[in-house]
Amino acid sequence: MNAFPELPFGPVDHLDLEATPLAVIRHEGIRIADLRTAFDTGYSAIAAAFADDTLVPTGPAVAIYHGDPMDVFDLELGFPVRTAPGHPIPTASRNVIVASTMPEGPAVATTVFGSYEDLGSGWAGLAARAGAEGIHPGGVWIEVYVSDPSTARAKLRTDLIMPTT
């Protein structure tokens, strides 16, 4: 099972992540309060690169949190792409699009349907179910926004992927 399945994940599915090329905007040392601005400017900037065919997306938007998302963390916002950028791409919002890859290796995943405000409880549930199996987080948290943000809140689909140690 890969990180971008057509069907939703169950309560705790096991997968082996592949190093999928990504085009991302990085934010270092941010907090939850900074997310709305980071998401709004980041995804808009990357969309502009798609519009002019600089980048070709191959899947839905992703956010990769490095560190403790309840404190200070680093964040990569982007998309899987056919070919990662070979050099940094400056944007009108003063962000820079760079190459990255989806982390490789074992992970567990679940799907959350509903508002983005429900993602915290989705993460808590995934961590608890994985912990009951003796699986522990590896310090990286991946959200895959399968639905377009304009989708009705009750029908939004977000896949949560937790690489493990």
TILUM-424871 format. One line per field, with one value per residue (C-alpha): residue in one letter; x, y, z. Coordinates in nm, 2 decimals, decimal comma. Example, Ala and Ser with C-alpha at 12.3 -4.5 7.8 and 13.67 -1.06 7.14 Angstrom:
% residues 2
aa = (A / S)
X = (1,23 / 1,37)
Y = (-0,45 / -0,11)
Z = (0,78 / 0,71)
This chain:
% residues 165
aa = (M / N / A / F / P / E / L / P / F / G / P / V / D / H / L / D / L / E / A / T / P / L / A / V / I / R / H / E / G / I / R / I / A / D / L / R / T / A / F / D / T / G / Y / S / A / I / A / A / A / F / A / D / D / T / L / V / P / T / G / P / A / V / A / I / Y / H / G / D / P / M / D / V / F / D / L / E / L / G / F / P / V / R / T / A / P / G / H / P / I / P / T / A / S / R / N / V / I / V / A / S / T / M / P / E / G / P / A / V / A / T / T / V / F / G / S / Y / E / D / L / G / S / G / W / A / G / L / A / A / R / A / G / A / E / G / I / H / P / G / G / V / W / I / E / V / Y / V / S / D / P / S / T / A / R / A / K / L / R / T / D / L / I / M / P / T / T)
X = (0,00 / 0,14 / 0,08 / -0,17 / -0,43 / -0,76 / -0,96 / -0,95 / -0,73 / -0,88 / -0,84 / -0,47 / -0,32 / 0,04 / 0,24 / 0,59 / 0,65 / 0,83 / 1,06 / 0,81 / 0,95 / 0,79 / 0,79 / 0,76 / 0,79 / 0,97 / 0,89 / 1,14 / 1,06 / 0,69 / 0,39 / 0,03 / -0,07 / 0,14 / -0,03 / -0,31 / -0,07 / 0,19 / -0,08 / -0,25 / 0,07 / 0,24 / -0,02 / -0,11 / 0,26 / 0,29 / -0,04 / 0,11 / 0,40 / 0,15 / -0,04 / 0,26 / 0,37 / 0,69 / 0,58 / 0,34 / 0,15 / 0,09 / -0,12 / -0,29 / -0,15 / 0,07 / 0,20 / 0,49 / 0,56 / 0,91 / 0,93 / 0,66 / 0,35 / 0,22 / 0,54 / 0,79 / 0,83 / 0,95 / 0,69 / 0,70 / 0,40 / 0,37 / 0,27 / 0,40 / 0,53 / 0,65 / 0,99 / 1,12 / 1,25 / 1,62 / 1,68 / 1,49 / 1,20 / 1,13 / 0,76 / 0,57 / 0,51 / 0,88 / 0,87 / 1,09 / 0,98 / 1,24 / 1,28 / 1,20 / 1,09 / 0,83 / 1,01 / 1,08 / 1,01 / 0,75 / 0,44 / 0,09 / -0,20 / -0,57 / -0,82 / -1,03 / -1,35 / -1,47 / -1,34 / -0,97 / -1,04 / -1,09 / -0,74 / -0,60 / -0,84 / -0,76 / -0,38 / -0,45 / -0,65 / -0,39 / -0,11 / -0,31 / -0,40 / -0,04 / 0,09 / -0,13 / 0,05 / 0,39 / 0,45 / 0,60 / 0,61 / 0,93 / 0,90 / 0,75 / 0,37 / 0,22 / -0,12 / -0,24 / -0,53 / -0,72 / -1,02 / -1,01 / -1,05 / -1,37 / -1,54 / -1,82 / -1,67 / -1,84 / -1,70 / -1,34 / -1,09 / -0,75 / -0,51 / -0,29 / 0,04 / 0,28 / 0,63 / 0,75 / 1,07)
Y = (0,00 / 0,34 / 0,69 / 0,79 / 0,51 / 0,56 / 0,42 / 0,55 / 0,39 / 0,19 / 0,26 / 0,16 / 0,04 / -0,06 / 0,06 / 0,10 / 0,45 / 0,50 / 0,80 / 0,99 / 1,32 / 1,63 / 2,00 / 2,19 / 2,51 / 2,48 / 2,66 / 2,62 / 2,68 / 2,75 / 2,68 / 2,58 / 2,95 / 3,00 / 2,73 / 2,93 / 3,18 / 2,91 / 2,71 / 3,00 / 3,15 / 2,82 / 2,63 / 2,94 / 2,98 / 2,62 / 2,64 / 2,92 / 2,70 / 2,44 / 2,70 / 2,79 / 2,42 / 2,47 / 2,17 / 1,88 / 1,74 / 1,36 / 1,36 / 1,56 / 1,82 / 1,71 / 1,86 / 1,70 / 1,80 / 1,74 / 1,74 / 1,80 / 1,96 / 2,07 / 2,29 / 2,43 / 2,23 / 2,24 / 2,21 / 2,11 / 2,20 / 2,07 / 1,81 / 1,49 / 1,58 / 1,40 / 1,55 / 1,74 / 2,09 / 2,08 / 2,42 / 2,65 / 2,83 / 3,17 / 3,27 / 3,60 / 3,55 / 3,54 / 3,17 / 2,93 / 2,60 / 2,32 / 1,95 / 1,70 / 1,34 / 1,15 / 0,98 / 0,61 / 0,32 / 0,17 / 0,37 / 0,34 / 0,54 / 0,62 / 0,84 / 1,12 / 1,25 / 1,59 / 1,93 / 2,00 / 2,08 / 1,70 / 1,61 / 1,64 / 1,37 / 1,17 / 1,19 / 1,10 / 0,79 / 0,67 / 0,72 / 0,53 / 0,24 / 0,22 / 0,23 / -0,06 / -0,26 / -0,15 / 0,10 / 0,44 / 0,76 / 0,85 / 1,23 / 1,29 / 1,34 / 1,35 / 1,48 / 1,41 / 1,64 / 1,40 / 1,63 / 1,98 / 2,24 / 2,36 / 2,02 / 2,03 / 2,00 / 1,67 / 1,51 / 1,63 / 1,34 / 1,37 / 1,07 / 1,08 / 0,89 / 0,83 / 0,70 / 0,46 / 0,37)
Z = (0,00 / -0,09 / 0,05 / -0,21 / -0,23 / -0,42 / -0,13 / 0,23 / 0,49 / 0,78 / 1,15 / 1,13 / 0,80 / 0,77 / 0,47 / 0,34 / 0,21 / -0,12 / -0,18 / -0,40 / -0,55 / -0,40 / -0,48 / -0,14 / 0,04 / 0,37 / 0,69 / 0,98 / 1,35 / 1,32 / 1,55 / 1,50 / 1,51 / 1,20 / 0,99 / 0,82 / 0,68 / 0,58 / 0,41 / 0,23 / 0,09 / 0,03 / -0,17 / -0,37 / -0,47 / -0,58 / -0,77 / -0,97 / -1,07 / -1,19 / -1,39 / -1,59 / -1,63 / -1,43 / -1,22 / -1,30 / -1,00 / -0,97 / -0,65 / -0,38 / -0,15 / 0,14 / 0,46 / 0,63 / 0,99 / 1,13 / 1,51 / 1,77 / 1,60 / 1,94 / 1,99 / 1,75 / 1,43 / 1,07 / 0,79 / 0,42 / 0,22 / -0,14 / -0,38 / -0,53 / -0,88 / -1,19 / -1,15 / -0,85 / -0,92 / -1,02 / -0,86 / -0,62 / -0,78 / -0,63 / -0,59 / -0,58 / -0,21 / -0,14 / -0,07 / -0,26 / -0,40 / -0,36 / -0,42 / -0,14 / -0,12 / 0,08 / 0,37 / 0,30 / 0,52 / 0,75 / 0,85 / 0,97 / 0,84 / 0,88 / 0,71 / 0,86 / 0,71 / 0,81 / 0,91 / 0,94 / 1,30 / 1,35 / 1,25 / 1,61 / 1,73 / 1,42 / 1,50 / 1,87 / 1,76 / 1,52 / 1,77 / 2,03 / 1,80 / 1,68 / 2,04 / 2,13 / 1,87 / 2,01 / 1,72 / 1,80 / 1,60 / 1,42 / 1,46 / 1,12 / 1,06 / 0,71 / 0,61 / 0,26 / 0,16 / -0,07 / -0,11 / -0,25 / 0,03 / -0,14 / -0,07 / 0,19 / 0,54 / 0,62 / 0,30 / 0,33 / 0,33 / 0,49 / 0,51 / 0,81 / 0,78 / 1,07 / 0,98 / 1,25 / 1,42)
